[in-house]
């Protein structure tokens, strides 16, 4: 039985792991190492409510200091883990201290993918992952300022929407032929493109960034695309995806492949080390292939799985994942993974601003995108997990509740 648990990473996953460990009776030492000077906090508001100023910083923490005091958690904030000695079972920190462990839990998350090429080091290029990142962005996102957002995924579009609410002029450059092309079907992409244009965003699709152009002060002044067009900018936000923070694990010799490779109990290739959240490559029992998911829900669920495994009460991680994005007053909720689908069924009219797109594979419901449609989203969680085969005619009729669309 473990007596000393070290958690590297101080985000949503770490906070949930602590809660489960203590609730399930673990009375040993728990130490959390976090490279930011903040208690574990919510990241989704960084591109939305915290960025806009409608949510104050003191509302970001998942738990307040009293929780960690009450549960006797040794919080090492503003510190980074620099090495893992697997044989000695010790973690070295950047201040020269080492932490012994019986069980090590890696919750290192992900890091924004950075641009390269001409002008990539100019001042005025912003990445969004931390409170400090958002604070810097808030300083420049003033009414009348010109922003260029590189990338039309979740983060890029959320930042674009918030910038418009702040009165910033926004251009979004997306390399693909539609926004959010990796995660939603064309119907949903086109709906969000229209909504952004309606709010004054200039969307440029099929735009390959060629260079960042600076002024005489070393500040970005424009983004040049491969067709020679220059898009003027007072600041630029880069939103081209994230990479797993697995360097620490890789250096320690753990199996890594687009993240730290773990089993269905979140255990790594070292039996004394677990990993959870954005940094993991884990098996999806529901879908039959390995995935790396970037979502609060997955971090939350894997934290519970790892905590129980560490305590000798293993329960396999087998949850249907879900994701969300808030843009303007529209809520996009995605249940399941649409990879490999062979049919998309539209439920409702996008013009009504409330609709869903259901994904089928071999007649089985594997995922659903919902836009301002909470009823479909709630029903979908059980139906996707249950591997149901809906009646397509009923599925296409939005007047028929989703839970009543099961064939037969």
C-alpha positions as CSV (number, residue, x, y, z in Angstrom):
1,X,0.0,0.0,0.0
2,X,1.3,3.4,-1.0
3,X,2.1,5.8,1.9
4,X,3.6,8.7,-0.1
5,X,1.9,9.9,-3.3
6,X,3.5,12.7,-5.4
7,X,1.3,14.4,-8.1
8,X,3.2,16.3,-10.8
9,X,0.9,18.9,-12.3
10,X,-1.6,21.1,-10.5
11,X,-4.7,21.3,-12.8
12,X,-8.2,19.8,-12.9
13,X,-6.9,16.2,-12.9
14,X,-4.7,16.8,-9.8
15,X,-7.5,18.4,-7.8
16,X,-9.9,15.6,-8.6
17,X,-7.3,12.9,-7.8
18,X,-6.8,14.5,-4.3
19,X,-10.5,14.6,-3.6
20,X,-10.9,10.9,-4.6
21,X,-7.8,9.7,-2.7
22,X,-9.0,11.4,0.6
23,X,-12.6,10.4,0.2
24,X,-11.7,6.8,-0.3
25,X,-9.6,6.8,2.9
26,X,-6.0,7.4,1.9
27,X,-4.4,9.0,5.0
28,X,-0.8,9.1,3.8
29,X,1.3,12.0,2.5
30,X,0.2,13.7,-0.8
31,X,2.5,16.3,-2.4
32,X,1.5,18.3,-5.4
33,X,4.0,20.0,-7.7
34,X,2.7,22.8,-9.9
35,X,4.8,25.1,-12.1
36,X,2.4,28.0,-11.8
37,X,2.0,30.0,-8.6
38,X,-1.7,29.3,-8.4
39,X,-3.9,26.6,-6.9
40,X,-5.5,24.2,-9.4
41,X,-7.9,26.3,-11.4
42,X,-10.4,26.0,-14.3
43,X,-8.9,26.6,-17.7
44,X,-12.0,26.9,-19.9
45,X,-12.8,30.4,-18.8
46,X,-9.3,31.6,-19.8
47,X,-10.6,32.1,-23.4
48,X,-14.0,33.2,-22.4
49,X,-15.3,34.7,-19.2
50,X,-12.0,35.4,-17.5
51,X,-10.6,36.9,-20.7
52,X,-13.7,39.1,-21.1
53,X,-13.5,40.3,-17.5
54,X,-16.9,38.8,-16.5
55,X,-15.3,36.3,-14.2
56,X,-12.8,37.4,-11.6
57,X,-9.6,35.5,-10.8
58,X,-10.7,34.5,-7.3
59,X,-13.5,32.4,-8.9
60,X,-11.1,30.4,-11.1
61,X,-9.7,28.0,-8.4
62,X,-11.4,24.5,-8.3
63,X,-10.9,24.4,-4.6
64,X,-9.7,27.1,-2.2
65,X,-6.7,26.9,0.1
66,X,-8.8,25.7,3.0
67,X,-9.5,22.4,1.1
68,X,-5.8,21.6,0.8
69,X,-5.1,22.6,4.4
70,X,-8.0,20.4,5.7
71,X,-6.8,17.5,3.6
72,X,-3.1,17.9,4.6
73,X,-1.9,18.4,1.0
74,X,1.7,19.7,0.6
75,X,1.4,22.2,-2.3
76,X,4.7,22.9,-4.0
77,X,3.5,25.7,-6.3
78,X,5.7,27.7,-8.6
79,X,8.0,24.7,-8.8
80,X,8.8,22.3,-11.7
81,X,9.7,18.6,-11.7
82,X,12.9,18.2,-13.7
83,X,13.7,14.5,-13.4
84,X,12.3,11.2,-12.2
85,X,14.6,8.6,-10.6
86,X,12.5,5.5,-11.1
87,X,14.9,3.1,-9.4
88,X,15.1,5.3,-6.2
89,X,11.5,6.4,-6.6
90,X,12.3,10.1,-6.2
91,X,11.3,13.2,-8.2
92,X,13.8,16.1,-8.5
93,X,12.5,19.7,-8.5
94,X,14.0,22.8,-10.0
95,X,14.9,24.2,-6.6
96,X,17.2,21.2,-5.9
97,X,14.9,19.3,-3.6
98,X,13.8,15.7,-4.1
99,X,10.5,14.1,-3.2
100,X,10.3,10.4,-2.4
101,X,7.2,8.5,-3.6
102,X,5.6,5.1,-3.4
103,X,3.2,6.1,-6.2
104,X,3.8,8.9,-8.7
105,X,0.9,10.5,-10.6
106,X,1.7,12.5,-13.7
107,X,-0.9,15.2,-14.5
108,X,1.3,17.4,-16.6
109,X,-1.3,18.4,-19.2
110,X,-0.5,19.8,-22.6
111,X,1.2,22.8,-24.1
112,X,0.3,25.0,-27.1
113,X,1.8,24.0,-30.4
114,X,4.1,26.9,-31.4
115,X,4.6,28.4,-34.8
116,X,8.0,28.5,-36.5
117,X,9.4,30.4,-39.4
118,X,9.9,34.1,-40.2
119,X,8.8,36.4,-37.4
120,X,7.8,33.7,-35.0
121,X,9.7,35.3,-32.2
122,X,8.3,38.8,-32.6
123,X,6.6,40.5,-29.7
124,X,2.8,40.5,-29.8
125,X,2.4,36.8,-30.6
126,X,0.2,35.2,-27.9
127,X,-0.5,31.6,-26.8
128,X,-3.3,30.8,-24.5
129,X,-2.9,28.2,-21.8
130,X,-2.3,29.9,-18.4
131,X,-3.7,32.7,-16.3
132,X,-0.6,34.7,-17.1
133,X,-1.2,34.2,-20.8
134,X,-4.7,35.6,-20.5
135,X,-3.6,38.5,-18.4
136,X,-1.2,39.5,-21.1
137,X,-3.9,39.2,-23.7
138,X,-6.3,41.3,-21.7
139,X,-3.8,44.1,-21.7
140,X,-3.9,44.4,-25.5
141,X,-7.4,43.4,-26.4
142,X,-8.8,47.0,-26.3
143,X,-11.7,48.3,-28.3
144,X,-10.6,49.2,-31.8
145,X,-7.4,47.1,-31.7
146,X,-6.8,44.7,-34.6
147,X,-6.3,41.0,-33.8
148,X,-5.3,38.1,-36.1
149,X,-6.1,34.7,-34.8
150,X,-4.2,31.9,-36.5
151,X,-6.3,28.7,-36.3
152,X,-10.0,28.1,-36.5
153,X,-10.3,25.4,-33.8
154,X,-12.0,25.7,-30.4
155,X,-9.5,28.0,-28.8
156,X,-9.1,30.3,-31.9
157,X,-12.8,30.7,-32.3
158,X,-13.5,31.2,-28.6
159,X,-10.8,33.9,-28.5
160,X,-12.3,35.5,-31.6
161,X,-15.7,35.6,-30.1
162,X,-14.5,37.1,-26.9
163,X,-12.4,39.7,-28.7
164,X,-15.5,40.8,-30.7
165,X,-17.4,41.2,-27.4
166,X,-14.5,43.5,-26.3
167,X,-14.7,45.6,-29.4
168,X,-11.6,44.2,-31.1
169,X,-11.5,43.9,-34.9
170,X,-10.8,40.2,-35.6
171,X,-9.4,38.2,-38.6
172,X,-9.3,34.4,-38.3
173,X,-6.9,32.6,-40.6
174,X,-7.7,28.9,-40.9
175,X,-5.6,26.6,-43.1
176,X,-8.4,24.1,-43.8
177,X,-11.5,24.7,-45.9
178,X,-13.7,25.0,-42.8
179,X,-13.4,25.8,-39.1
180,X,-13.2,23.1,-36.5
181,X,-12.7,20.6,-39.3
182,X,-11.1,18.0,-37.1
183,X,-13.9,17.7,-34.6
184,X,-17.3,18.5,-36.2
185,X,-19.1,17.8,-39.4
186,X,-19.5,20.4,-42.2
187,X,-23.0,21.4,-41.1
188,X,-21.7,22.5,-37.7
189,X,-18.6,24.2,-39.2
190,X,-20.7,26.2,-41.6
191,X,-23.1,27.3,-38.9
192,X,-20.3,28.7,-36.8
193,X,-18.6,30.3,-39.7
194,X,-21.9,32.2,-40.4
195,X,-22.2,33.2,-36.8
196,X,-18.7,34.6,-36.6
197,X,-19.2,36.5,-39.8
198,X,-22.5,37.8,-38.5
199,X,-20.6,39.2,-35.4
200,X,-18.1,40.9,-37.6
201,X,-15.2,38.4,-37.8
202,X,-13.3,38.2,-41.0
203,X,-12.8,34.5,-41.7
204,X,-10.2,33.5,-44.3
205,X,-10.3,29.8,-45.1
206,X,-7.6,27.9,-46.9
207,X,-5.1,30.4,-45.5
208,X,-1.6,29.1,-44.9
209,X,0.5,31.4,-42.8
210,X,3.8,32.3,-44.4
211,X,5.4,34.9,-42.1
212,X,4.8,37.3,-39.2
213,X,5.8,40.8,-40.3
214,X,7.2,43.1,-37.7
215,X,7.6,46.9,-37.3
216,X,10.8,48.8,-36.5
217,X,10.2,48.1,-32.7
218,X,10.2,44.3,-33.1
219,X,6.4,44.2,-32.6
220,X,4.2,42.1,-34.9
221,X,2.3,44.3,-37.4
222,X,0.8,41.8,-39.8
223,X,0.5,38.2,-40.8
224,X,1.4,37.3,-44.3
225,X,-0.3,34.3,-46.0
226,X,1.1,32.1,-48.8
227,X,-0.9,34.0,-51.4
228,X,1.0,37.2,-50.5
229,X,-1.9,38.8,-48.6
230,X,-0.9,40.7,-45.4
231,X,-3.5,40.9,-42.6
232,X,-2.7,43.9,-40.3
233,X,-2.5,43.1,-36.6
234,X,-1.8,44.9,-33.3
235,X,-1.6,41.5,-31.8
236,X,-1.8,37.8,-32.9
237,X,-3.2,34.8,-31.1
238,X,-1.9,31.4,-32.1
239,X,-4.4,28.5,-31.7
240,X,-3.1,25.7,-33.8
241,X,-3.5,22.8,-31.3
242,X,-1.6,21.5,-28.3
243,X,1.0,18.8,-27.6
244,X,1.2,16.4,-24.7
245,X,3.5,17.5,-21.9
246,X,5.3,14.2,-21.8
247,X,9.0,15.3,-21.8
248,X,9.5,14.5,-18.1
249,X,8.1,11.0,-18.7
250,X,10.0,10.4,-21.9
251,X,13.3,11.4,-20.2
252,X,12.5,8.9,-17.4
253,X,12.2,6.1,-20.0
254,X,8.4,5.7,-19.8
255,X,6.6,4.6,-22.9
256,X,5.4,7.6,-24.8
257,X,3.6,7.9,-28.1
258,X,1.6,11.2,-28.6
259,X,1.4,11.3,-24.8
260,X,2.3,9.0,-21.9
261,X,1.1,5.5,-22.8
262,X,-1.2,4.1,-20.1
263,X,-3.6,1.2,-19.7
264,X,-7.3,1.3,-18.9
265,X,-6.4,1.9,-15.2
266,X,-4.1,4.9,-16.1
267,X,-1.0,3.0,-15.1
268,X,2.1,3.7,-17.2
269,X,4.8,1.3,-18.3
270,X,6.3,1.7,-14.8
271,X,4.0,0.0,-12.2
272,X,4.6,2.7,-9.7
273,X,3.7,5.6,-12.0
274,X,0.2,6.6,-13.3
275,X,-0.7,9.4,-15.7
276,X,-4.0,11.2,-16.3
277,X,-5.5,14.0,-18.4
278,X,-4.3,15.7,-21.5
279,X,-0.8,14.2,-21.3
280,X,-2.0,10.6,-21.7
281,X,-2.5,8.2,-24.6
282,X,-5.0,5.7,-23.3
283,X,-7.2,2.9,-24.7
284,X,-10.9,3.6,-25.3
285,X,-12.7,0.4,-24.4
286,X,-15.9,1.9,-26.0
287,X,-14.3,2.6,-29.4
288,X,-11.5,0.0,-29.5
289,X,-8.6,2.2,-30.3
290,X,-6.1,4.5,-28.4
291,X,-6.8,8.2,-28.0
292,X,-5.4,11.3,-26.4
293,X,-8.2,13.6,-25.3
294,X,-8.0,17.2,-24.4
295,X,-11.0,17.8,-22.2
296,X,-11.9,18.6,-18.6
297,X,-14.3,15.6,-18.5
298,X,-11.5,13.2,-19.4
299,X,-9.1,14.7,-16.8
300,X,-11.8,14.4,-14.2
301,X,-12.7,10.8,-15.0
302,X,-9.1,9.6,-15.3
303,X,-8.2,11.2,-12.0
304,X,-10.8,9.0,-10.3
305,X,-9.6,5.9,-12.2
306,X,-6.0,6.4,-11.2
307,X,-6.8,7.2,-7.6
308,X,-8.7,4.0,-7.2
309,X,-6.0,2.0,-8.9
310,X,-3.3,3.4,-6.6
311,X,-5.5,2.4,-3.6
312,X,-5.8,-1.1,-4.9
313,X,-9.5,-0.7,-6.0
314,X,-9.0,-0.8,-9.8
315,X,-12.0,0.1,-12.0
316,X,-11.3,0.4,-15.7
317,X,-11.7,3.8,-17.4
318,X,-14.6,3.3,-19.8
319,X,-16.5,6.6,-20.1
320,X,-17.9,8.1,-23.3
321,X,-16.0,11.4,-23.6
322,X,-17.7,14.7,-24.1
323,X,-16.5,18.2,-25.0
324,X,-17.9,21.7,-25.1
325,X,-17.3,25.1,-26.6
326,X,-19.0,28.4,-25.8
327,X,-18.9,31.0,-28.6
328,X,-21.1,34.1,-28.3
329,X,-24.4,32.8,-26.9
330,X,-24.1,29.4,-28.6
331,X,-23.1,26.2,-26.8
332,X,-21.6,23.4,-28.8
333,X,-21.6,20.0,-26.9
334,X,-20.0,16.9,-28.4
335,X,-20.7,13.5,-27.0
336,X,-18.5,10.6,-28.2
337,X,-15.9,10.3,-30.9
338,X,-17.0,10.5,-34.6
339,X,-13.8,8.9,-36.0
340,X,-14.7,6.3,-38.7
341,X,-18.4,7.3,-39.1
342,X,-20.1,6.5,-42.4
343,X,-23.3,8.6,-42.0
344,X,-24.3,11.9,-40.5
345,X,-28.0,12.6,-39.7
346,X,-29.2,16.1,-39.1
347,X,-31.8,16.7,-36.4
348,X,-33.4,20.1,-36.7
349,X,-32.8,23.2,-38.8
350,X,-29.5,25.2,-38.2
351,X,-31.5,28.4,-39.0
352,X,-33.4,27.8,-35.7
353,X,-30.1,28.0,-33.8
354,X,-30.9,24.7,-32.1
355,X,-30.0,21.4,-33.9
356,X,-27.9,18.2,-33.7
357,X,-25.8,16.1,-36.0
358,X,-25.7,12.4,-35.2
359,X,-22.8,10.2,-36.4
360,X,-23.4,6.5,-37.3
361,X,-21.0,3.7,-38.1
362,X,-22.5,0.5,-39.3
363,X,-25.9,1.8,-38.2
364,X,-24.6,2.4,-34.6
365,X,-24.8,5.8,-32.9
366,X,-21.1,6.6,-32.1
367,X,-21.3,10.4,-31.5
368,X,-23.4,13.5,-31.7
369,X,-22.8,17.2,-32.0
370,X,-25.4,19.4,-30.4
371,X,-25.8,23.2,-30.8
372,X,-28.0,24.8,-28.2
373,X,-29.8,21.5,-27.7
374,X,-29.4,20.2,-24.2
375,X,-32.0,17.5,-24.5
376,X,-30.3,15.7,-27.3
377,X,-26.9,16.0,-25.5
378,X,-28.2,14.5,-22.3
379,X,-29.9,11.6,-24.0
380,X,-26.9,10.9,-26.2
381,X,-24.6,10.1,-23.3
382,X,-26.6,6.9,-22.5
383,X,-27.3,6.0,-26.1
384,X,-23.7,6.3,-27.3
385,X,-22.5,4.3,-24.3
386,X,-25.3,1.7,-25.0
387,X,-24.1,1.2,-28.6
388,X,-27.7,1.6,-29.8
389,X,-28.7,1.4,-33.5
390,X,-31.4,4.1,-34.0
391,X,-34.1,4.2,-36.6
392,X,-32.7,6.7,-39.1
393,X,-36.1,8.1,-40.1
394,X,-37.0,8.8,-36.5
395,X,-33.5,10.1,-35.8
396,X,-33.9,12.7,-38.6
397,X,-37.2,14.0,-37.1
398,X,-36.4,16.5,-34.4
399,X,-39.9,16.2,-33.1
400,X,-39.1,12.7,-31.9
401,X,-37.1,12.7,-28.6
402,X,-33.6,11.2,-29.2
403,X,-34.2,8.5,-26.6
404,X,-37.2,7.3,-28.6
405,X,-35.2,6.8,-31.8
406,X,-33.9,3.3,-31.0
407,X,-34.7,0.9,-33.8
408,X,-37.2,-1.9,-33.2
